[in-house]
Amino acid sequence: MKKVQSTCNYCGIDCNLDFYVENNRVVKTVPTKGYPVNDGFSCIKGLSLDKQQTAVKPNALPKIRQADGTMKEVSWEEAFTHVADKLKALQSKYGTESVAGISTGQLTVEEFAIFGHVMRNYLHANVDGNTRLCMATAVVAHKQSYGFDAPGFTLEDLELSDTIIFIGANPVVAHPIVWGRVRQNQVPGHKIVVIDPRKSETAMNADYWYGLKHRSDLLLLYTVANLLIEKDYLDHRFIEDHTEHFEEFSRFVKSYTLDRAVEGTGLSREQILELVELIHRGKRVSFWWTMGVNQGYEAVRTAQAIINLALMTGNIGKPGTGANSITGQCNAMGSRTFSNTSAPFGGGEFSDPARRKRVASVLGVDESMIPQKPTKTYNEIIEGINAGEIKGLWILCTNPRHSWVNNETFASAVKKLELFVVQDIYDTIESAEDCTVFFPVVPGLKKEGTYINMERRLSAMRQVLEREENEISDYEAVLGVGKALGMGEALKGWETPRDCFNLMRECSRGMACDFTGVTWEMLENSHGIQWPYPEGREEELSAEQRRLYGDGQFFTPSKKAQFVFEEVMENPLPTSEEFPYIFNTGRGSVGQWHTQSRTKEVKFVEDVSVKDAYLYMNTKLAKEKGIRETERIRVYSVNGENAVFTVKVTDNVGYGELFAPMHYIECNKLTPSLYDAYSREPSYKATPVRFEKCEEVFHVPN
């Protein structure tokens, strides 16, 4: 029996697991003891990764849709040639930007990179990822405030903080290992604070819960900042030495009075003042946010309001502190930095000639091949398809028919495509129903590469199982199309994931994410390594838990963090007489993941998961409307769509709010096409709706 240490490719924690293999079968999965992230623990999703060894079809070949609508299996070479020829033909007929790609946050660094190289560098097409749906807000907030997309914390900070404040985050369900670190906190008298409209599972386990009105978080945060300034609860030395634009910010927040916040947030004066005192009394205060903040129409400014609180109180760069974004997917960080979409490989700006020249030199290609602008965003790609401007789409490891906001717009889009390539483990996902080409690829157990977790830690995915005939990885599928396109010398140095790793390592040289001191071999059977880890500084950076900004140095030209702020917007989609309620979304259970394409294979997760779409309704509202537990309602959205849900009655959601788990396709049928102005991340969390009770219809047989 052999043991292979590898990385879980579900959430942004990137737990490491030991897989025990016999006769090319995983017989036991054990969380890796001593690994700094999870240290012998894992949630049910990671422990169930071995279920994919039987769920994925063996010996699968690609399929091409025929004139009669059927799908025909063909050889890989035929499929590569077909896709390459179609891509070239579409660009020749309709223009360079008539083809596009959408990737994910769940592939390896190397798979992101080669997809970006083929599609962005060579074809000059647009490629975005489903990380646009979860982490784009944090990326923009970090870049504008810190100068680089560089969250500074390490997960150990959860154990060292005396005041842990979760804003729009529910780690008990969404990131159970994060919550495990909170439970390991031994700081005497430490406090857990939750700011969330819903009394989530995390709120139920907190010392303080502030159940504010939907989308009033920015108002609250500016008010808290104003009160901290009025009471002089500030770290003046840190502000003076390490930040810019505080005076302007101080003048700006004066209009965010306590009375205004009470009216706008629904919290009492006492609650808001209590929150201010909790922040002041804390010696090590950490702020943690995730999708409840990121997925909003003014999300970037909300994230920066959290960052501002950390900066003005000096709660950054020190153990147990920080304004810390919790990442959703396992390699969203790798996607953000190495997918060649919003920035060149390793970061920087496409508009910077020196940066383009450097990346071209590393890749051994002419500088003209490197894009001079970021990609069109996810919404622009879908809108471009519906407008008839984009004719070909290639998606990898994502299911936008289900997960895209206002998802009927995606359903409409794919019917207009002349080429729609779906590359996935499963051909049963909703997005594959209308594809013209399907590329079946292997799961993580059968491939290798590198992942970067939410605390900047690189870890190794190593092949656990041998492949069967015809089985290939995402990397090999993209490489195959690249060769069929005739890329030739442009693919030199890209032959294997290890080769690609070395290219990306060199692209990182001198950047904030520099990991030139890391080798492919070092990551194998290791404890992972956090970037930055530049060559020549290995001994200095040998600690397993490292945070940024301890020296007060940021990545801006001045080396100082920026206070960034803007007036609170008027809600572009307020409730109304026609749509008086708010539809909120989020994760449903620890065992479920996104669109359930993988977790549905885990029988004991399926056995305890509700089969049909459901939502939570406040007890008082349900009583007033005559709706009982498990009855069904039809919900009508401001976006013009409607869907049916089973009702669960609870006091954990507000009177005027409905909360639905995102794992059912009905959920994002109702969310509107509304985006943050800076990150273009969709606003999933606060949709105006109305509902009516479904009348049971009984059909009598003829």
C-alpha positions in Angstrom: 0.0 0.0 0.0 1.4 3.4 -0.9 0.6 6.8 0.6 0.3 10.0 -1.5 -0.1 13.4 0.1 -2.2 15.8 -2.0 -4.4 18.8 -1.7 -8.2 18.9 -1.4 -9.6 20.9 -4.3 -12.9 22.1 -2.9 -12.7 25.3 -0.8 -10.1 28.0 -0.2 -8.5 26.3 2.8 -6.6 23.7 0.7 -6.4 21.1 3.4 -3.8 18.4 2.7 -4.9 14.7 2.8 -3.0 11.4 2.8 -4.5 9.0 0.4 -3.7 5.3 0.9 -3.8 3.4 -2.3 -3.8 -0.3 -3.1 -4.4 -1.9 -6.6 -5.0 1.6 -7.9 -7.9 2.2 -5.5 -8.0 4.6 -2.6 -8.8 2.5 0.4 -8.4 5.2 3.1 -8.2 9.0 3.2 -6.7 10.7 6.3 -6.2 14.4 6.8 -2.4 15.1 6.9 -1.2 15.4 10.5 1.0 18.5 11.1 -0.1 20.3 7.9 -0.3 24.0 9.1 -3.8 24.5 7.6 -5.8 21.6 8.8 -3.4 19.5 11.0 -5.2 16.2 10.9 -8.7 17.5 10.3 -11.0 17.8 7.3 -14.6 18.4 6.5 -16.8 15.8 4.9 -16.1 17.1 1.4 -12.4 16.4 1.6 -12.8 13.1 3.2 -15.1 12.1 0.3 -12.8 12.9 -2.6 -12.2 9.2 -3.1 -15.8 8.8 -4.2 -14.8 10.4 -7.5 -12.7 7.4 -8.4 -15.9 5.5 -9.1 -18.2 8.4 -10.2 -16.2 9.5 -13.2 -16.7 7.5 -16.4 -13.5 5.5 -17.2 -12.0 5.4 -20.7 -14.1 8.4 -21.7 -13.5 10.0 -25.1 -14.5 13.5 -26.2 -17.8 14.0 -28.0 -18.9 16.3 -30.9 -22.5 17.2 -31.6 -23.7 16.0 -35.0 -26.1 17.6 -37.4 -29.0 15.5 -36.1 -28.3 16.7 -32.5 -26.7 13.5 -31.2 -23.2 13.4 -29.6 -20.6 11.3 -31.2 -17.4 10.0 -29.5 -14.2 10.8 -31.4 -10.5 10.5 -30.7 -8.8 13.2 -28.8 -6.8 14.3 -31.8 -9.9 14.7 -33.9 -11.6 16.7 -31.1 -8.5 18.9 -30.7 -8.4 19.6 -34.4 -12.2 20.2 -34.6 -12.1 22.8 -31.8 -8.9 24.5 -33.1 -10.3 24.8 -36.6 -13.6 26.2 -35.3 -11.8 28.8 -33.1 -9.7 29.9 -36.1 -12.7 30.0 -38.4 -14.9 32.0 -36.0 -12.1 34.6 -35.5 -11.5 34.8 -39.2 -15.2 35.3 -39.9 -16.3 37.5 -37.0 -13.1 39.0 -35.5 -10.5 38.2 -32.8 -12.9 38.8 -29.9 -15.6 36.6 -31.3 -14.4 33.7 -29.1 -14.1 33.6 -25.3 -13.4 31.3 -22.4 -14.6 31.0 -18.8 -12.6 29.1 -16.3 -12.9 28.6 -12.5 -11.2 28.8 -9.1 -10.7 25.0 -8.9 -8.1 24.2 -11.4 -4.3 24.2 -10.8 -2.1 27.2 -11.3 -0.6 25.4 -14.3 -4.0 24.8 -15.9 -5.0 28.4 -15.4 -1.8 29.5 -17.0 -1.9 27.4 -20.1 -5.5 28.3 -20.8 -4.5 31.9 -20.4 -1.5 31.4 -22.7 -3.5 29.7 -25.5 -6.6 31.8 -25.3 -5.3 35.2 -24.3 -1.7 35.3 -25.6 -2.1 33.4 -28.8 -5.7 33.9 -29.8 -6.1 37.3 -28.1 -9.6 36.2 -27.0 -11.3 37.2 -23.7 -11.2 34.8 -20.7 -12.8 35.3 -17.3 -13.4 32.9 -14.5 -16.1 32.0 -12.0 -13.8 33.7 -9.5 -15.5 36.8 -10.8 -18.5 35.5 -8.9 -16.8 35.3 -5.6 -13.4 37.0 -5.2 -13.2 39.9 -7.7 -14.4 42.3 -5.1 -11.6 41.4 -2.7 -9.0 41.6 -5.5 -10.0 45.1 -6.5 -10.2 46.2 -2.8 -6.7 44.8 -2.1 -5.2 46.3 -5.2 -6.6 49.8 -4.5 -5.9 49.8 -0.8 -2.6 47.8 -0.6 -1.2 48.1 -4.1 -1.5 44.4 -4.9 -4.0 41.6 -4.4 -2.2 40.5 -1.2 -4.3 39.4 1.8 -1.8 39.7 4.6 -3.1 37.2 7.2 -2.3 33.6 8.1 -4.9 31.2 9.4 -3.1 31.1 12.7 -4.5 34.7 13.3 -7.9 33.1 14.1 -6.3 31.5 17.1 -4.5 34.6 18.3 -7.2 37.3 18.0 -9.0 38.5 21.0 -11.8 40.0 19.0 -12.9 38.1 15.9 -15.4 40.0 13.7 -17.2 38.1 10.9 -18.9 40.3 8.4 -21.2 38.6 5.8 -19.4 35.3 6.6 -20.6 32.0 7.8 -17.6 29.7 8.3 -19.4 27.2 10.5 -21.0 26.0 7.2 -18.9 27.4 4.4 -15.4 27.0 5.9 -15.6 24.5 8.8 -11.8 24.3 9.1 -11.7 28.1 9.6 -14.3 27.7 12.3 -12.2 24.9 13.8 -9.3 27.4 14.1 -11.7 29.8 15.9 -12.6 27.1 18.4 -8.9 26.5 19.1 -8.5 30.1 20.1 -7.1 30.1 23.7 -6.9 33.9 24.2 -8.6 34.5 27.6 -12.0 36.3 27.2 -11.8 36.4 23.4 -15.0 37.6 21.7 -16.7 36.4 18.5 -18.8 39.0 16.7 -21.0 38.4 13.7 -22.5 41.1 11.5 -25.1 39.6 9.2 -28.8 40.1 8.4 -29.5 36.4 9.0 -28.9 34.6 12.3 -26.6 32.2 10.6 -25.0 29.1 12.1 -22.0 31.2 12.9 -24.1 33.9 14.5 -25.7 31.2 16.7 -22.3 30.4 18.0 -21.1 34.0 18.5 -21.0 36.2 21.6 -22.5 39.1 19.7 -24.8 39.1 16.7 -25.7 42.4 14.9 -28.6 41.5 12.6 -28.6 44.6 10.4 -30.9 45.4 7.5 -29.9 44.0 4.1 -27.3 46.0 2.3 -26.8 48.5 5.1 -23.3 47.2 6.0 -21.4 50.1 4.3 -23.5 52.6 6.2 -22.7 50.8 9.5 -19.0 50.6 8.8 -18.7 54.3 8.0 -20.6 55.1 11.1 -18.4 52.9 13.2 -15.4 54.7 11.7 -16.8 58.1 12.5 -17.5 57.1 16.1 -14.0 55.7 16.5 -12.6 59.0 15.3 -14.9 61.0 17.6 -13.8 59.0 20.6 -10.1 59.1 19.5 -9.9 55.3 19.5 -7.2 55.4 16.9 -3.6 54.3 16.3 -2.2 57.7 15.3 1.3 56.5 14.8 0.3 53.8 12.4 -2.0 56.2 10.5 0.8 58.8 10.2 3.6 56.5 9.3 1.9 53.9 7.1 -1.3 55.3 5.5 -2.5 58.1 3.2 -5.8 60.0 2.8 -6.9 59.6 6.4 -7.7 63.3 6.9 -10.0 63.2 3.9 -11.6 60.0 5.2 -12.0 61.6 8.6 -13.9 64.6 7.1 -15.9 62.3 4.8 -17.4 60.1 7.6 -18.6 63.0 9.7 -22.0 62.9 8.0 -22.4 59.2 9.0 -24.0 59.9 12.3 -25.3 57.5 14.9 -28.9 58.6 14.3 -28.5 58.0 10.5 -27.1 54.5 11.2 -29.9 53.6 13.5 -32.5 54.6 10.9 -30.6 52.9 8.0 -29.3 49.7 9.6 -32.2 48.8 12.0 -29.7 48.4 14.8 -30.1 50.2 18.1 -27.9 53.0 19.3 -26.7 50.7 22.1 -25.8 48.0 19.6 -23.7 50.3 17.4 -21.9 51.9 20.4 -21.3 48.4 21.8 -19.6 47.3 18.6 -17.4 50.4 18.7 -16.3 49.6 22.2 -15.6 46.0 21.3 -13.2 47.2 18.6 -11.6 49.7 20.9 -11.1 47.3 23.8 -9.6 44.6 21.7 -5.8 44.4 21.6 -5.8 42.1 18.6 -8.9 42.7 16.5 -9.4 40.7 13.3 -12.0 41.5 10.7 -13.1 38.6 8.3 -15.4 38.9 5.4 -16.6 36.8 2.5 -19.5 36.5 0.1 -22.0 38.5 2.1 -19.7 41.5 1.4 -18.2 40.5 -2.0 -21.5 39.8 -3.7 -23.1 43.3 -3.6 -23.6 46.3 -5.8 -21.2 48.5 -3.8 -19.0 45.6 -2.6 -15.6 47.0 -3.2 -16.2 50.1 -1.1 -17.7 47.9 1.6 -14.6 45.7 1.7 -12.4 48.8 1.8 -14.5 50.2 4.7 -13.5 47.0 6.6 -9.9 47.6 5.6 -10.1 51.2 6.7 -11.2 50.1 10.2 -8.2 47.9 10.5 -5.8 50.6 9.3 -7.1 53.3 11.6 -6.9 51.1 14.7 -3.5 49.7 13.7 -5.0 46.2 13.5 -3.0 45.0 10.6 0.3 43.1 10.1 0.4 42.0 13.7 -0.6 38.5 15.1 -4.3 38.1 15.5 -5.3 41.1 13.5 -6.1 42.1 9.9 -8.8 42.9 7.4 -9.0 39.5 6.0 -11.0 38.2 3.0 -12.0 34.5 3.2 -11.6 32.9 -0.2 -14.3 30.7 -1.6 -12.6 28.2 -4.0 -9.5 26.1 -3.6 -7.3 28.0 -6.1 -9.1 31.3 -6.5 -5.7 32.9 -5.5 -3.9 31.0 -8.2 -6.6 32.1 -10.7 -6.3 35.7 -9.6 -2.6 35.9 -10.1 -1.8 33.4 -12.9 -4.7 33.1 -15.2 -3.6 36.0 -17.5 -7.1 37.6 -17.3 -7.1 40.8 -15.2 -3.3 41.0 -14.9 -0.3 39.4 -16.7 1.2 36.2 -15.2 2.5 37.1 -11.7 0.6 40.5 -11.5 1.2 44.0 -12.7 -0.7 45.8 -15.5 -1.2 44.8 -19.1 -0.8 48.5 -19.9 2.7 48.5 -18.5 5.2 48.0 -21.4 8.0 46.9 -19.0 5.8 44.3 -17.5 4.7 43.0 -20.9 8.3 42.8 -22.0 9.3 40.9 -18.9 6.6 38.3 -19.2 7.2 37.9 -22.9 10.9 37.3 -22.2 10.1 34.6 -19.6 7.7 32.9 -22.0 10.1 33.2 -25.0 7.6 34.9 -27.2 7.4 38.2 -29.0 6.1 41.1 -26.8 3.3 41.7 -29.3 1.7 38.4 -28.2 1.1 39.7 -24.6 -2.4 41.4 -24.3 -2.4 45.1 -23.7 -5.6 45.2 -21.7 -7.5 43.0 -19.2 -10.1 40.6 -20.4 -13.8 41.5 -20.9 -15.5 40.6 -17.7 -17.8 37.6 -17.2 -21.0 39.6 -17.7 -19.6 41.3 -20.8 -18.9 37.8 -22.3 -22.4 36.6 -21.6 -23.9 39.9 -22.8 -21.7 39.7 -25.9 -23.0 36.2 -26.8 -26.6 37.4 -26.4 -25.8 40.4 -28.6 -24.4 38.2 -31.3 -20.8 39.5 -31.0 -19.3 36.3 -29.4 -19.8 33.1 -31.4 -17.6 30.6 -29.6 -17.2 29.8 -25.9 -15.0 27.3 -24.0 -15.7 26.7 -20.3 -13.6 24.7 -17.9 -14.6 23.2 -14.6 -17.6 25.5 -14.1 -21.3 25.3 -14.4 -22.7 28.7 -15.3 -26.1 27.4 -16.5 -26.6 26.9 -12.8 -24.3 29.4 -11.0 -24.4 32.5 -13.3 -26.5 35.3 -11.9 -29.9 35.6 -13.6 -29.0 32.2 -15.1 -31.7 32.2 -17.8 -29.6 34.7 -19.6 -26.9 32.1 -19.9 -29.4 29.5 -21.1 -30.4 32.0 -23.8 -26.8 32.7 -24.7 -25.5 29.2 -25.3 -28.3 28.6 -27.9 -26.7 31.3 -30.0 -23.2 29.9 -30.0 -21.7 28.2 -33.0 -19.1 26.5 -30.8 -19.7 25.7 -27.2 -16.9 23.5 -25.6 -17.6 22.2 -22.1 -14.6 20.7 -20.3 -15.5 18.9 -17.1 -15.4 15.8 -15.0 -19.1 15.2 -15.6 -21.2 15.4 -18.7 -24.3 15.5 -16.6 -23.9 19.1 -15.5 -26.6 21.5 -16.7 -24.1 23.5 -18.8 -23.3 20.4 -20.8 -26.8 20.0 -22.1 -26.4 22.3 -25.0 -22.7 22.0 -25.7 -21.4 21.3 -29.2 -18.2 19.6 -27.8 -17.6 17.9 -24.6 -14.1 17.2 -23.2 -14.1 14.6 -20.4 -11.2 15.2 -18.1 -9.9 13.5 -15.0 -10.5 14.6 -11.4 -7.8 15.8 -9.0 -7.0 12.3 -7.9 -5.5 11.7 -11.3 -3.5 14.8 -12.0 -0.7 17.1 -10.6 -0.2 20.7 -10.2 -0.1 23.6 -7.6 -2.7 25.3 -5.5 -2.5 28.6 -3.6 -4.9 29.0 -0.7 -6.5 32.0 1.0 -3.4 32.7 3.1 -1.1 32.7 0.0 0.1 29.1 0.7 1.3 27.0 -2.2 0.6 23.3 -1.9 1.1 20.4 -4.2 -1.6 18.3 -5.9 0.1 15.0 -6.7 -1.4 12.2 -8.7 -3.0 9.6 -6.5 -4.3 7.1 -9.0 -3.0 5.9 -12.4 -5.1 6.9 -15.3 -7.0 4.5 -17.6 -6.9 4.5 -21.4 -7.9 7.8 -23.0 -8.0 9.7 -19.7 -6.3 13.1 -19.8 -6.1 16.2 -17.6 -7.4 19.7 -18.1 -3.8 20.7 -18.7 -3.3 18.2 -21.5 -6.7 19.1 -23.1 -5.7 22.7 -23.4 -2.2 21.8 -24.6 -3.7 19.6 -27.2 -5.9 22.4 -28.6 -2.8 24.7 -28.5 -0.8 22.3 -30.6 -3.7 21.9 -33.1 -3.9 25.6 -33.4 -0.3 25.6 -34.7 1.3 27.4 -31.8 4.6 25.6 -32.3 7.5 27.4 -30.6 5.0 29.4 -28.5 4.4 26.2 -26.5 8.1 25.5 -25.9 8.5 25.2 -22.1 4.9 24.3 -21.6 5.2 20.6 -22.2 4.2 19.5 -18.7 2.7 21.1 -15.5 6.1 21.0 -14.0 7.5 23.0 -16.9 4.7 25.5 -16.6 5.3 25.8 -12.8 8.8 26.9 -13.6 7.6 29.5 -16.1 5.1 31.0 -13.6 7.7 30.9 -10.8 10.0 33.1 -13.1 7.1 35.4 -14.0 6.6 36.0 -10.2 10.2 37.2 -9.8 10.3 40.7 -8.2 6.6 40.8 -7.8 4.6 40.9 -4.6 3.8 37.2 -5.1 7.5 36.2 -5.8 7.9 32.5 -5.1 11.2 32.0 -7.0 12.6 30.3 -3.9 10.0 27.5 -4.2 10.7 24.4 -6.4 8.3 21.7 -7.6 10.1 19.2 -5.5 10.0 21.3 -2.3 6.2 21.2 -2.3 5.9 17.4 -2.4 5.1 15.9 1.0 5.7 19.4 2.5 3.8 21.8 4.8 3.3 24.2 1.9 5.0 27.5 1.5 3.4 31.0 1.7 4.3 33.6 -0.9 6.3 35.8 -1.0 9.2 33.4 -0.9 11.9 34.9 -3.2 15.1 33.1 -4.1 17.9 33.9 -1.7 15.7 34.7 1.3 14.7 31.1 2.1 16.3 31.1 5.6 14.8 34.5 6.5 11.3 33.3 5.5 11.4 29.8 6.9 8.5 30.2 9.3 5.5 28.1 8.4 3.0 30.9 9.4 3.9 34.3 7.9 1.8 37.4 7.6 2.4 40.5 5.5 2.5 44.2 6.5 4.2 43.6 9.9 6.8 46.2 8.8 4.1 48.7 7.8 5.2 48.4 4.1 2.5 48.0 1.5 2.8 47.5 -2.3 1.7 51.0 -3.4 4.3 53.4 -4.9 4.5 55.3 -1.6 4.6 52.0 0.4 1.6 53.3 2.3 -1.9 51.8 2.5 -4.7 54.0 1.1 -7.9 55.0 2.7 -10.5 54.5 -0.1 -14.1 55.6 0.3 -17.2 56.8 -1.5 -20.7 57.9 -0.5 -23.2 55.1 0.1 -25.2 54.5 -3.0 -29.0 54.6 -3.2 -30.0 51.0 -3.6 -30.6 50.5 -7.4 -33.1 47.7 -6.7 -35.0 48.7 -3.6 -38.1 46.8 -2.4 -41.4 48.2 -3.6 -45.1 47.6 -3.2 -44.9 45.0 -6.0 -41.8 43.3 -4.7 -41.8 43.9 -0.9 -39.5 41.1 0.3 -35.7 40.4 0.0 -34.4 37.2 -1.4 -31.0 36.3 0.1 -28.7 33.4 -0.9 -25.8 31.4 0.5 -24.4 28.0 1.3 -26.9 25.5 2.6 -24.8 22.8 4.4 -21.3 21.7 5.1 -21.7 18.8 2.7 -23.0 20.7 -0.3 -20.7 22.5 -2.7 -21.7 25.1 -5.3 -23.9 23.4 -7.9 -23.5 19.9 -6.4 -22.0 18.4 -9.5 -19.3 16.7 -7.3 -21.0 16.4 -3.9 -24.0 14.6 -5.4 -21.7 11.6 -5.8 -21.3 11.4 -2.0 -24.2 9.2 -0.9 -24.3 10.2 2.8 -24.3 13.9 1.8 -27.1 13.3 -0.7 -29.0 11.3 1.9 -29.2 14.2 4.3 -29.6 17.0 1.6 -33.0 18.3 0.6 -33.6 17.1 -3.0 -35.6 20.1 -4.2 -35.1 23.9 -3.9 -36.1 25.3 -0.6 -35.9 28.6 1.4 -36.3 29.9 4.9 -39.1 32.2 5.9 -39.7 34.1 9.1 -42.2 32.5 11.5 -44.3 35.6 11.8 -44.5 36.2 8.1 -45.4 32.5 7.4 -48.2 32.7 9.9 -49.5 35.9 8.4 -49.5 34.4 4.9 -51.0 31.1 6.1 -47.9 29.1 5.0 -46.9 26.0 6.9 -43.6 24.1 7.1 -42.9 22.2 3.8 -45.6 24.0 1.8 -44.5 25.3 -1.5 -44.5 28.9 -2.7 -43.8 30.5 -6.1 -41.3 33.4 -5.8 -41.4 36.2 -8.4 -38.3 38.2 -8.8 -37.8 41.8 -10.0 -35.7 40.3 -12.8 -39.0 38.9 -14.4 -38.4 35.3 -13.5 -40.1 33.0 -11.0 -39.4 29.7 -9.4 -41.0 27.3 -6.9 -39.5 26.6 -3.4 -40.4 24.5 -0.4 -40.7 26.6 2.7 -38.8 26.0 6.0 -40.1 28.2 8.8 -37.6 29.8 11.2 -36.9 32.8 13.4 -33.3 33.0 12.1 -34.3 35.2 9.1 -35.8 38.6 9.3 -39.5 39.3 8.8 -39.1 40.6 5.3 -36.4 38.3 4.1 -36.3 34.9 2.4 -33.0 32.9 2.4 -32.3 30.2 -0.2 -29.3 27.9 -0.5 -27.5 28.4 -3.8 -27.1 24.8 -4.6 -30.4 24.6 -6.6 -30.7 26.0 -10.1 -33.9 27.8 -9.1 -31.9 30.1 -6.8 -30.0 32.0 -9.5 -32.9 32.0 -11.8 -34.1 34.8 -9.6 -31.0 36.9 -8.9 -30.7 40.1 -11.1 -28.1 41.2 -13.5 -26.7 43.8 -11.1 -22.9 44.2 -10.5 -20.4 46.2 -8.5 -19.1 49.1 -10.5 -15.4 48.3 -9.9 -15.2 44.5 -9.6 -18.1 43.6 -11.8 -19.0 41.0 -9.3 -22.7 40.1 -9.3 -25.1 41.2 -6.5 -26.5 37.9 -5.4 -27.6 38.8 -1.9 -30.5 41.2 -1.9 -33.1 40.6 -4.7 -36.6 42.2 -4.3 -39.2 39.6 -4.7 -42.9 38.7 -4.0 -44.4 35.3 -3.5 -47.6 33.4 -3.5 -48.7 30.1 -2.1 -48.8 27.2 -4.6 -52.1 25.5 -4.9 -51.8 21.8 -5.0 -53.0 20.4 -8.3 -54.2 16.7 -8.5 -54.3 15.0 -11.9 -56.9 12.3 -12.2 -55.9 9.5 -14.6 -58.1 9.1 -17.7 
